[in-house]
C-alpha cells in the first residue's frame, strides 16, 4: 500500500486555466504551510485577514481624527466659525455647522467664536424658529384685517434667497459647502419716522395737556405687528426675518434699536451672556416676552424705551422727569402733581452743576428701567453714574434701554449693577431677600400684600442678592474715578432699602454726599414688614437734613428741630445764604406737612416696632 502525504499532493490544473484565481492559488502553493491548506481553509484565512485590515483601517482613521481635532484646537486650524465650547459636545464640525454654527457677519466685521456661540444659545433658549412661525401667523392676521378694510397686498415676506413671496425661514444653520458672506442683511432696518398727526390735532383743539401726558406710545410703523424683547435678541442672533412693508411709502415692521449696527449687536450678545450668568432662563423668557418698544421723550431727547405695555410705573416716571418741560405739569412723585409750595425742590433737570460732570459720581439706588440714569447722562455729560437695581427683570430691560438709546461713549460712564443694598453686617438672614416684580408698574419690593397685590399669573418672584453700597461702587466704577471720590448726588427710590443703606454708612461718608434726592417709605411698608423704630430713627435723622426730604417726607416731622442744609443753587442764581436765609429747621421747611403728624405716627407705628424681625424675614409675603 502506498501511503500519501498531504505535502506530496499537487493540484492538477486543466489546460487554459490561467485566470486570476489560478494565479493566486499558484502563489499560495509556492508558500510554506499555505500549500498544505485546502481551498476551504484558504477561504477562511482570507476572510479573517480582510476583517483584520478593516479594523486596523478604522483605528488609523479614528486616531488621526483625534489628533487632527486636538491639533486644530491648539493651533487654531479648525473652522473659525466654531468655538471650543461647541466642539466639546463631541459632534463633528459639519454637524455643529448644521446645528447653527454659521458665523455672523455685519459688514466687514465678523463675530468671534464666543459671540457666535452666544448667538446659538439665544436661538436655542428663545426658540427663534418657533418665534418666526408665530410672527408669520400674526402678520397674516394683520393682513386679513387690512383686507377687511379694503386693499389687496402682494407678497410681503423678505426672503434671503429672493423667492417670490414664498416665505422661508432664514436658514441660520447654513451650509458647510457655502462661503459665509452675510455682510448685507435682507431686512435692512432704518430709523422710524414718527407720525405726529394726532398731536397736531390735539394742539389745534387746545388740548395740550393730552399731548404732554401722552405716554405708552407704541412704535408707529410696525403696522399692528408687536415686536418684543424676544424678537430683538433673535434679530441680534441673525435668526429672524421681518416682513416687508405693506406699501412702498411706509416703513416695514422694525425695531428702532438697530441690530444691523455691529456695535449694538455685539452689546446685545454680551448682555445675553451677562444675563445668563445671573438670571434664570425662566425670568429671562418672561421678561423679554412682555417688553416692547415705545417712542418717548426725556426733556427733548427722543428715546425709544423698552417696557411692558400698560406700565404705569414708567408712565409716572416720565411725568416726573419731564416736569415743567415745555408747559408740562410738575410732579413730585409718579402721580402727585406739585403745588406751588414745592417749586423750589431739587429736580433732576436743575441740579447745581458743580455736583455733576467729569469726575462726579451720581448714584441711582432703585434705578428701575434706567430712565433717570439716562437723563443724567443727557443733561450732564461725563457724569459717572452707578445704576443699582435689585430686580432682575428691570435690570435686563434697563440694560436694553442703555444699549438702544445711549451711544457707546455715553454708556462708558453708566455702570449698571444687579443687586440690592444691604447692611454693613451682612448677617445670613439679610445677605439676600426674596422679592416680587410687577410688570404693571416695573417695580419690585418684598412689601407687597400677597392677598391684595400679587398677580400670580404675571408677577415674577426672584431672589435679590445684597451688598453694601461701598462694595457696589468699588466693583462698578473700578478705575473710572479717583480713589475716595465722594458721592455728589444720590437718588433714593428703592421702596424701603433706605433703612438698610443709610444707617450702614459711615458718618464721614454720609456727610460727604452733596445732595440726596428721593423719599422715605415708612408709611408705605406694611407693619408686619417694617424695620425697627430705632433703625427708622437713624435713617430719618440723616436723610431729613437734606432739603427735599425735609420738604415732602412726613417722617421728617419726627425731628422738627433738626437743621436742614441750605438749598443750593447754580452760580447764576442767588443762594439761600446770600438771601439771608441761612440754616433752617425741619419744622420751618416742612410747614403744613407736619399737620396731624402725631396721628400719622401712631397709625403707622413709627415708634412701636421693637426689632427687625419682620424686616429681615426672607419671605416677600406681607399680611397687613
Secondary structure, 3 states (H helix, E strand, C coil): CCCCCHHHCCCCCCCCCCCHHHHHHHHHHCCCCHHHCCHHHHHHHHHHHHHHHHHHHHHHHHHHHHHHHHHHHHHCCCCCCCCHHHHCCCCCHHHHHHCCCCCCEECCEECCHHHHHHHHHHHHHHCHHHHHHHHHHHHHHHHHHHHHCCCCCCCCECCCCCCCCCCCCCCCCCCCCCCCCCCCCCCCCCCCCCCCHHHHHHHHCCCHHHHHCCCCCECHHHCCCCCEHHHHHHHHCCCCCCECCCCCCCCCCCCCCCCCCHHHHHHHHHHHHHHHHHCCHHHHHHHHHHEEEEEEEECCEEEEEEEECCCHHHHHHHHHHCCCCCCCCCEEECCEECCHHHCCCCCHHHCCHHHCCECCEEEEECCCCCHHHHHHHHHCCCEEEEEEECCHHHHHHHHHHHHHHCCHHHHCCEEEEECEECCCCCCHHHCEEEEEEECCCCEEECCCEHHHHCCCCCCEEEEEEEECHHHHHHHHHCCCCCCCCCCCEEEECCCCCHHHHHHHCCHHHHHCCCEEEECCCCCCCCHHHCCCHHHHHHHHHHHCCCHHHHHHCHHHHHHCCCEECCCCCCCCCCCCCCCCCCCEEHHHHHHHHHCCHHHHHHHCCCCCCCCCCCCCCCCCCECC
